[in-house]
Amino acid sequence: MRINVEGGVLPPSYAPRVGNVYPARGGKAGSRGWLYVLVAMTEPDRLFGVTCLFLTVTREGSPVGVTQYGLHHVETMEPVAFVEGLEDLDLTMRMLP
C-alpha cells in the first residue's frame, strides 16, 4: 500500500471525515514530519464516544504505523490534505479454511 502525494489544492473541510490528513504532533512522528490519515471512525460508545482511527504515513506516503484519538480531540485539529477515494474503499474478508 502506498498513498500517492500530488499537488493541487482542495477546499478546506475542517470537520473530521475519513480521508482527512493531519500533521503528527509530538514524539517520533511529529519530529519526523509524518502525517496521520483518518481511515475510519467507530460507532459511538457509551463510555468512550467516537474514536478516530489513523494510518501514520511519511511525507512520501509510505505507511509506518497506526494510532487513534477521540473525536473530541480530532475536532480541534486542522487537516492539511485529503486522500481521495478512501471513504469509498470497500474490502471483502473471507475466512481461511
N, CA, C and O atoms as CSV, one atom per row, in Angstrom:
chain,resi,resn,atom,element,x,y,z
A,1,MET,N,N,0.842,-1.181,0.000
A,1,MET,CA,C,0.000,0.000,0.000
A,1,MET,C,C,0.880,1.234,0.000
A,1,MET,O,O,1.920,1.282,0.657
A,2,ARG,N,N,0.447,2.209,-0.736
A,2,ARG,CA,C,1.154,3.478,-0.801
A,2,ARG,C,C,0.134,4.563,-1.122
A,2,ARG,O,O,-0.824,4.318,-1.856
A,3,ILE,N,N,0.328,5.733,-0.588
A,3,ILE,CA,C,-0.522,6.874,-0.894
A,3,ILE,C,C,0.293,7.806,-1.785
A,3,ILE,O,O,1.353,8.284,-1.380
A,4,ASN,N,N,-0.195,8.063,-2.987
A,4,ASN,CA,C,0.484,8.974,-3.914
A,4,ASN,C,C,0.222,10.404,-3.487
A,4,ASN,O,O,-0.931,10.814,-3.353
A,5,VAL,N,N,1.284,11.166,-3.274
A,5,VAL,CA,C,1.177,12.551,-2.847
A,5,VAL,C,C,1.261,13.427,-4.087
A,5,VAL,O,O,2.277,13.428,-4.783
A,6,GLU,N,N,0.189,14.178,-4.368
A,6,GLU,CA,C,0.123,15.027,-5.549
A,6,GLU,C,C,-0.126,16.470,-5.145
A,6,GLU,O,O,-0.568,16.753,-4.031
A,7,GLY,N,N,0.163,17.372,-6.063
A,7,GLY,CA,C,-0.098,18.790,-5.841
A,7,GLY,C,C,-1.566,19.087,-6.027
A,7,GLY,O,O,-2.376,18.180,-6.221
A,8,GLY,N,N,-1.900,20.343,-5.969
A,8,GLY,CA,C,-3.292,20.749,-6.126
A,8,GLY,C,C,-3.888,21.092,-4.784
A,8,GLY,O,O,-3.446,20.603,-3.744
A,9,VAL,N,N,-4.886,21.926,-4.819
A,9,VAL,CA,C,-5.497,22.402,-3.581
A,9,VAL,C,C,-6.988,22.084,-3.604
A,9,VAL,O,O,-7.672,22.333,-4.596
A,10,LEU,N,N,-7.475,21.536,-2.513
A,10,LEU,CA,C,-8.904,21.275,-2.347
A,10,LEU,C,C,-9.476,22.292,-1.376
A,10,LEU,O,O,-8.743,22.807,-0.532
A,11,PRO,N,N,-10.766,22.595,-1.470
A,11,PRO,CA,C,-11.370,23.479,-0.476
A,11,PRO,C,C,-11.260,22.846,0.905
A,11,PRO,O,O,-11.417,21.633,1.041
A,12,PRO,N,N,-10.993,23.650,1.931
A,12,PRO,CA,C,-10.827,23.077,3.264
A,12,PRO,C,C,-12.110,22.455,3.795
A,12,PRO,O,O,-13.201,22.988,3.593
A,13,SER,N,N,-11.970,21.329,4.472
A,13,SER,CA,C,-13.069,20.684,5.171
A,13,SER,C,C,-12.549,20.386,6.562
A,13,SER,O,O,-11.816,19.416,6.754
A,14,TYR,N,N,-12.910,21.185,7.515
A,14,TYR,CA,C,-12.332,21.059,8.835
A,14,TYR,C,C,-13.058,20.050,9.717
A,14,TYR,O,O,-12.516,19.622,10.736
A,15,ALA,N,N,-14.271,19.665,9.342
A,15,ALA,CA,C,-14.974,18.655,10.123
A,15,ALA,C,C,-14.270,17.317,9.928
A,15,ALA,O,O,-13.928,16.966,8.799
A,16,PRO,N,N,-14.045,16.558,11.008
A,16,PRO,CA,C,-13.395,15.246,10.839
A,16,PRO,C,C,-14.197,14.355,9.906
A,16,PRO,O,O,-15.397,14.154,10.091
A,17,ARG,N,N,-13.506,13.819,8.893
A,17,ARG,CA,C,-14.126,12.868,7.975
A,17,ARG,C,C,-13.038,11.964,7.420
A,17,ARG,O,O,-11.874,12.352,7.328
A,18,VAL,N,N,-13.436,10.751,7.050
A,18,VAL,CA,C,-12.490,9.781,6.508
A,18,VAL,C,C,-11.815,10.385,5.282
A,18,VAL,O,O,-12.480,10.906,4.387
A,19,GLY,N,N,-10.488,10.309,5.252
A,19,GLY,CA,C,-9.704,10.869,4.162
A,19,GLY,C,C,-8.928,12.109,4.565
A,19,GLY,O,O,-7.950,12.464,3.906
A,20,ASN,N,N,-9.346,12.779,5.642
A,20,ASN,CA,C,-8.602,13.946,6.100
A,20,ASN,C,C,-7.200,13.541,6.541
A,20,ASN,O,O,-6.999,12.457,7.090
A,21,VAL,N,N,-6.235,14.422,6.295
A,21,VAL,CA,C,-4.837,14.202,6.671
A,21,VAL,C,C,-4.424,15.302,7.636
A,21,VAL,O,O,-4.641,16.486,7.376
A,22,TYR,N,N,-3.829,14.900,8.750
A,22,TYR,CA,C,-3.411,15.833,9.795
A,22,TYR,C,C,-1.920,15.688,10.062
A,22,TYR,O,O,-1.384,14.585,9.950
A,23,PRO,N,N,-1.233,16.778,10.412
A,23,PRO,CA,C,0.173,16.647,10.780
A,23,PRO,C,C,0.294,15.952,12.126
A,23,PRO,O,O,-0.484,16.221,13.041
A,24,ALA,N,N,1.265,15.063,12.248
A,24,ALA,CA,C,1.513,14.403,13.531
A,24,ALA,C,C,2.100,15.428,14.490
A,24,ALA,O,O,2.849,16.314,14.079
A,25,ARG,N,N,1.766,15.309,15.737
A,25,ARG,CA,C,2.258,16.234,16.759
A,25,ARG,C,C,3.030,15.450,17.815
A,25,ARG,O,O,2.570,14.411,18.287
A,26,GLY,N,N,4.183,15.946,18.175
A,26,GLY,CA,C,4.959,15.369,19.261
A,26,GLY,C,C,5.546,14.006,18.964
A,26,GLY,O,O,5.152,13.349,18.000
A,27,GLY,N,N,6.489,13.579,19.792
A,27,GLY,CA,C,7.090,12.261,19.669
A,27,GLY,C,C,7.850,12.074,18.371
A,27,GLY,O,O,8.169,13.037,17.674
A,28,LYS,N,N,8.136,10.812,18.059
A,28,LYS,CA,C,8.888,10.467,16.854
A,28,LYS,C,C,8.157,10.911,15.598
A,28,LYS,O,O,8.771,11.461,14.684
A,29,ALA,N,N,6.851,10.678,15.546
A,29,ALA,CA,C,6.077,11.014,14.347
A,29,ALA,C,C,6.114,12.517,14.069
A,29,ALA,O,O,6.286,12.935,12.924
A,30,GLY,N,N,5.957,13.310,15.094
A,30,GLY,CA,C,5.975,14.760,14.923
A,30,GLY,C,C,7.340,15.286,14.522
A,30,GLY,O,O,7.446,16.165,13.666
A,31,SER,N,N,8.387,14.749,15.138
A,31,SER,CA,C,9.738,15.228,14.835
A,31,SER,C,C,10.179,14.844,13.427
A,31,SER,O,O,11.050,15.498,12.852
A,32,ARG,N,N,9.591,13.799,12.869
A,32,ARG,CA,C,9.946,13.361,11.516
A,32,ARG,C,C,9.016,13.930,10.441
A,32,ARG,O,O,9.202,13.664,9.253
A,33,GLY,N,N,8.018,14.711,10.858
A,33,GLY,CA,C,7.112,15.326,9.894
A,33,GLY,C,C,6.119,14.366,9.279
A,33,GLY,O,O,5.621,14.605,8.179
A,34,TRP,N,N,5.822,13.273,9.983
A,34,TRP,CA,C,4.867,12.301,9.468
A,34,TRP,C,C,3.452,12.855,9.535
A,34,TRP,O,O,3.201,13.884,10.161
A,35,LEU,N,N,2.539,12.159,8.883
A,35,LEU,CA,C,1.155,12.597,8.781
A,35,LEU,C,C,0.211,11.505,9.258
A,35,LEU,O,O,0.527,10.318,9.178
A,36,TYR,N,N,-0.946,11.916,9.754
A,36,TYR,CA,C,-1.995,10.992,10.165
A,36,TYR,C,C,-3.125,11.056,9.140
A,36,TYR,O,O,-3.655,12.134,8.868
A,37,VAL,N,N,-3.496,9.908,8.570
A,37,VAL,CA,C,-4.599,9.821,7.618
A,37,VAL,C,C,-5.783,9.181,8.338
A,37,VAL,O,O,-5.677,8.055,8.823
A,38,LEU,N,N,-6.898,9.885,8.410
A,38,LEU,CA,C,-8.092,9.356,9.069
A,38,LEU,C,C,-8.709,8.284,8.176
A,38,LEU,O,O,-9.222,8.586,7.098
A,39,VAL,N,N,-8.658,7.015,8.634
A,39,VAL,CA,C,-9.144,5.897,7.821
A,39,VAL,C,C,-10.503,5.366,8.276
A,39,VAL,O,O,-11.189,4.701,7.499
A,40,ALA,N,N,-10.903,5.643,9.508
A,40,ALA,CA,C,-12.202,5.162,9.994
A,40,ALA,C,C,-12.588,5.896,11.269
A,40,ALA,O,O,-11.743,6.413,12.000
A,41,MET,N,N,-13.893,5.922,11.507
A,41,MET,CA,C,-14.438,6.460,12.754
A,41,MET,C,C,-15.379,5.399,13.309
A,41,MET,O,O,-16.253,4.913,12.592
A,42,THR,N,N,-15.212,5.038,14.570
A,42,THR,CA,C,-16.013,3.985,15.167
A,42,THR,C,C,-17.425,4.481,15.465
A,42,THR,O,O,-17.694,5.682,15.493
A,43,GLU,N,N,-18.307,3.525,15.685
A,43,GLU,CA,C,-19.644,3.858,16.157
A,43,GLU,C,C,-19.517,4.413,17.574
A,43,GLU,O,O,-18.619,4.012,18.313
A,44,PRO,N,N,-20.403,5.327,17.961
A,44,PRO,CA,C,-20.321,5.884,19.316
A,44,PRO,C,C,-20.415,4.799,20.379
A,44,PRO,O,O,-21.209,3.865,20.266
A,45,ASP,N,N,-19.609,4.935,21.390
A,45,ASP,CA,C,-19.567,4.006,22.509
A,45,ASP,C,C,-20.011,4.771,23.751
A,45,ASP,O,O,-19.618,5.922,23.939
A,46,ARG,N,N,-20.828,4.145,24.605
A,46,ARG,CA,C,-21.333,4.822,25.810
A,46,ARG,C,C,-20.211,5.368,26.672
A,46,ARG,O,O,-20.336,6.445,27.255
A,47,LEU,N,N,-19.126,4.634,26.751
A,47,LEU,CA,C,-18.033,5.010,27.637
A,47,LEU,C,C,-17.045,5.967,26.982
A,47,LEU,O,O,-16.609,6.930,27.612
A,48,PHE,N,N,-16.685,5.714,25.720
A,48,PHE,CA,C,-15.610,6.481,25.086
A,48,PHE,C,C,-16.066,7.390,23.947
A,48,PHE,O,O,-15.261,8.184,23.460
A,49,GLY,N,N,-17.301,7.312,23.509
A,49,GLY,CA,C,-17.742,8.119,22.382
A,49,GLY,C,C,-17.185,7.583,21.078
A,49,GLY,O,O,-16.977,6.378,20.941
A,50,VAL,N,N,-16.938,8.471,20.110
A,50,VAL,CA,C,-16.408,8.094,18.799
A,50,VAL,C,C,-14.883,8.119,18.850
A,50,VAL,O,O,-14.282,9.065,19.359
A,51,THR,N,N,-14.267,7.064,18.314
A,51,THR,CA,C,-12.810,7.004,18.206
A,51,THR,C,C,-12.428,7.122,16.742
A,51,THR,O,O,-13.027,6.474,15.884
A,52,CYS,N,N,-11.421,7.958,16.454
A,52,CYS,CA,C,-10.912,8.142,15.102
A,52,CYS,C,C,-9.657,7.300,14.934
A,52,CYS,O,O,-8.728,7.396,15.737
A,53,LEU,N,N,-9.626,6.479,13.898
A,53,LEU,CA,C,-8.510,5.570,13.645
A,53,LEU,C,C,-7.668,6.118,12.500
A,53,LEU,O,O,-8.189,6.471,11.442
A,54,PHE,N,N,-6.350,6.183,12.727
A,54,PHE,CA,C,-5.435,6.810,11.777
A,54,PHE,C,C,-4.357,5.853,11.300
A,54,PHE,O,O,-3.891,4.992,12.045
A,55,LEU,N,N,-3.970,6.022,10.038
A,55,LEU,CA,C,-2.794,5.391,9.471
A,55,LEU,C,C,-1.710,6.469,9.472
A,55,LEU,O,O,-1.925,7.565,8.954
A,56,THR,N,N,-0.556,6.164,10.047
A,56,THR,CA,C,0.559,7.108,10.064
A,56,THR,C,C,1.414,6.866,8.830
A,56,THR,O,O,1.828,5.736,8.572
A,57,VAL,N,N,1.681,7.927,8.063
A,57,VAL,CA,C,2.478,7.813,6.843
A,57,VAL,C,C,3.595,8.847,6.848
A,57,VAL,O,O,3.505,9.881,7.510
A,58,THR,N,N,4.663,8.542,6.087
A,58,THR,CA,C,5.732,9.505,5.902
A,58,THR,C,C,5.256,10.600,4.957
A,58,THR,O,O,4.175,10.491,4.378
A,59,ARG,N,N,6.033,11.631,4.799
A,59,ARG,CA,C,5.695,12.703,3.857
A,59,ARG,C,C,5.654,12.187,2.422
A,59,ARG,O,O,5.045,12.813,1.554
A,60,GLU,N,N,6.298,11.051,2.168
A,60,GLU,CA,C,6.275,10.446,0.835
A,60,GLU,C,C,5.082,9.516,0.650
A,60,GLU,O,O,4.848,9.033,-0.458
A,61,GLY,N,N,4.320,9.253,1.717
A,61,GLY,CA,C,3.123,8.431,1.629
A,61,GLY,C,C,3.288,6.979,2.012
A,61,GLY,O,O,2.362,6.190,1.825
A,62,SER,N,N,4.449,6.596,2.546
A,62,SER,CA,C,4.665,5.203,2.971
A,62,SER,C,C,4.127,4.988,4.374
A,62,SER,O,O,4.437,5.772,5.270
A,63,PRO,N,N,3.324,3.941,4.595
A,63,PRO,CA,C,2.791,3.671,5.932
A,63,PRO,C,C,3.899,3.269,6.906
A,63,PRO,O,O,4.800,2.504,6.561
A,64,VAL,N,N,3.814,3.800,8.130
A,64,VAL,CA,C,4.811,3.474,9.149
A,64,VAL,C,C,4.190,3.145,10.504
A,64,VAL,O,O,4.907,2.762,11.427
A,65,GLY,N,N,2.873,3.287,10.642
A,65,GLY,CA,C,2.250,2.978,11.924
A,65,GLY,C,C,0.770,3.312,11.936
A,65,GLY,O,O,0.190,3.712,10.927
A,66,VAL,N,N,0.179,3.137,13.106
A,66,VAL,CA,C,-1.231,3.457,13.319
A,66,VAL,C,C,-1.383,4.133,14.675
A,66,VAL,O,O,-0.529,3.995,15.551
A,67,THR,N,N,-2.475,4.861,14.835
A,67,THR,CA,C,-2.783,5.480,16.116
A,67,THR,C,C,-4.275,5.775,16.166
A,67,THR,O,O,-4.981,5.604,15.172
A,68,GLN,N,N,-4.744,6.212,17.305
A,68,GLN,CA,C,-6.159,6.561,17.452
A,68,GLN,C,C,-6.306,7.718,18.419
A,68,GLN,O,O,-5.509,7.878,19.344
A,69,TYR,N,N,-7.336,8.524,18.196
A,69,TYR,CA,C,-7.660,9.652,19.066
A,69,TYR,C,C,-9.173,9.727,19.194
A,69,TYR,O,O,-9.899,9.284,18.305
A,70,GLY,N,N,-9.641,10.280,20.286
A,70,GLY,CA,C,-11.059,10.526,20.452
A,70,GLY,C,C,-11.510,11.642,19.523
A,70,GLY,O,O,-10.739,12.549,19.210
A,71,LEU,N,N,-12.761,11.573,19.083
A,71,LEU,CA,C,-13.315,12.574,18.177
A,71,LEU,C,C,-13.185,13.978,18.769
A,71,LEU,O,O,-12.910,14.933,18.042
A,72,HIS,N,N,-13.379,14.108,20.077
A,72,HIS,CA,C,-13.301,15.426,20.707
A,72,HIS,C,C,-11.926,16.066,20.498
A,72,HIS,O,O,-11.828,17.289,20.396
A,73,HIS,N,N,-10.869,15.260,20.433
A,73,HIS,CA,C,-9.521,15.780,20.181
A,73,HIS,C,C,-9.336,16.117,18.702
A,73,HIS,O,O,-8.771,17.159,18.369
A,74,VAL,N,N,-9.806,15.250,17.826
A,74,VAL,CA,C,-9.637,15.453,16.384
A,74,VAL,C,C,-10.371,16.715,15.928
A,74,VAL,O,O,-9.936,17.382,14.989
A,75,GLU,N,N,-11.475,17.041,16.587
A,75,GLU,CA,C,-12.235,18.243,16.230
A,75,GLU,C,C,-11.427,19.520,16.448
A,75,GLU,O,O,-11.775,20.562,15.892
A,76,THR,N,N,-10.362,19.465,17.239
A,76,THR,CA,C,-9.516,20.636,17.474
A,76,THR,C,C,-8.352,20.712,16.485
A,76,THR,O,O,-7.618,21.701,16.471
A,77,MET,N,N,-8.177,19.676,15.659
A,77,MET,CA,C,-7.065,19.613,14.715
A,77,MET,C,C,-7.480,20.192,13.360
A,77,MET,O,O,-8.658,20.154,13.002
A,78,GLU,N,N,-6.512,20.729,12.605
A,78,GLU,CA,C,-6.792,21.253,11.270
A,78,GLU,C,C,-6.149,20.355,10.225
A,78,GLU,O,O,-4.940,20.131,10.266
A,79,PRO,N,N,-6.943,19.835,9.283
A,79,PRO,CA,C,-6.369,18.982,8.236
A,79,PRO,C,C,-5.491,19.794,7.293
A,79,PRO,O,O,-5.703,20.989,7.085
A,80,VAL,N,N,-4.490,19.101,6.723
A,80,VAL,CA,C,-3.586,19.748,5.768
A,80,VAL,C,C,-3.746,19.177,4.364
A,80,VAL,O,O,-3.214,19.738,3.406
A,81,ALA,N,N,-4.471,18.067,4.229
A,81,ALA,CA,C,-4.665,17.428,2.925
A,81,ALA,C,C,-5.856,16.486,3.032
A,81,ALA,O,O,-6.457,16.331,4.095
A,82,PHE,N,N,-6.181,15.860,1.900
A,82,PHE,CA,C,-7.291,14.918,1.850
A,82,PHE,C,C,-6.935,13.781,0.905
A,82,PHE,O,O,-6.428,14.028,-0.189
A,83,VAL,N,N,-7.191,12.536,1.309
A,83,VAL,CA,C,-6.939,11.360,0.467
A,83,VAL,C,C,-8.248,11.007,-0.230
A,83,VAL,O,O,-9.197,10.543,0.402
A,84,GLU,N,N,-8.285,11.230,-1.529
A,84,GLU,CA,C,-9.496,10.967,-2.303
A,84,GLU,C,C,-9.733,9.464,-2.448
A,84,GLU,O,O,-8.792,8.689,-2.619
A,85,GLY,N,N,-10.996,9.067,-2.378
A,85,GLY,CA,C,-11.373,7.669,-2.596
A,85,GLY,C,C,-11.311,6.794,-1.364
A,85,GLY,O,O,-11.825,5.676,-1.388
A,86,LEU,N,N,-10.706,7.257,-0.299
A,86,LEU,CA,C,-10.577,6.432,0.902
A,86,LEU,C,C,-11.931,6.145,1.533
A,86,LEU,O,O,-12.157,5.056,2.059
A,87,GLU,N,N,-12.834,7.122,1.482
A,87,GLU,CA,C,-14.161,6.924,2.077
A,87,GLU,C,C,-14.994,5.916,1.293
A,87,GLU,O,O,-15.980,5.394,1.813
A,88,ASP,N,N,-14.606,5.634,0.033
A,88,ASP,CA,C,-15.338,4.679,-0.800
A,88,ASP,C,C,-14.704,3.295,-0.807
A,88,ASP,O,O,-15.193,2.395,-1.490
A,89,LEU,N,N,-13.628,3.114,-0.060
A,89,LEU,CA,C,-12.921,1.831,-0.031
A,89,LEU,C,C,-13.847,0.741,0.489
A,89,LEU,O,O,-14.468,0.893,1.541
A,90,ASP,N,N,-13.937,-0.352,-0.249
A,90,ASP,CA,C,-14.841,-1.452,0.107
A,90,ASP,C,C,-14.049,-2.758,-0.054
A,90,ASP,O,O,-13.769,-3.180,-1.177
A,91,LEU,N,N,-13.697,-3.382,1.042
A,91,LEU,CA,C,-12.892,-4.601,1.032
A,91,LEU,C,C,-13.756,-5.809,1.364
A,91,LEU,O,O,-14.795,-5.672,2.009
A,92,THR,N,N,-13.337,-6.982,0.929
A,92,THR,CA,C,-14.027,-8.228,1.245
A,92,THR,C,C,-13.129,-9.108,2.093
A,92,THR,O,O,-11.969,-9.332,1.746
A,93,MET,N,N,-13.658,-9.610,3.209
A,93,MET,CA,C,-12.915,-10.519,4.076
A,93,MET,C,C,-13.511,-11.918,3.927
A,93,MET,O,O,-14.727,-12.092,4.011
A,94,ARG,N,N,-12.666,-12.896,3.709
A,94,ARG,CA,C,-13.107,-14.301,3.635
A,94,ARG,C,C,-12.318,-15.092,4.661
A,94,ARG,O,O,-11.121,-14.874,4.850
A,95,MET,N,N,-13.001,-16.009,5.315
A,95,MET,CA,C,-12.382,-16.827,6.337
A,95,MET,C,C,-11.446,-17.856,5.691
A,95,MET,O,O,-11.736,-18.374,4.613
A,96,LEU,N,N,-10.346,-18.142,6.345
A,96,LEU,CA,C,-9.415,-19.172,5.888
A,96,LEU,C,C,-9.898,-20.527,6.349
A,96,LEU,O,O,-10.524,-20.637,7.403
A,97,PRO,N,N,-9.611,-21.583,5.560
A,97,PRO,CA,C,-10.074,-22.932,5.948
A,97,PRO,C,C,-9.331,-23.437,7.178
A,97,PRO,O,O,-9.590,-24.547,7.642
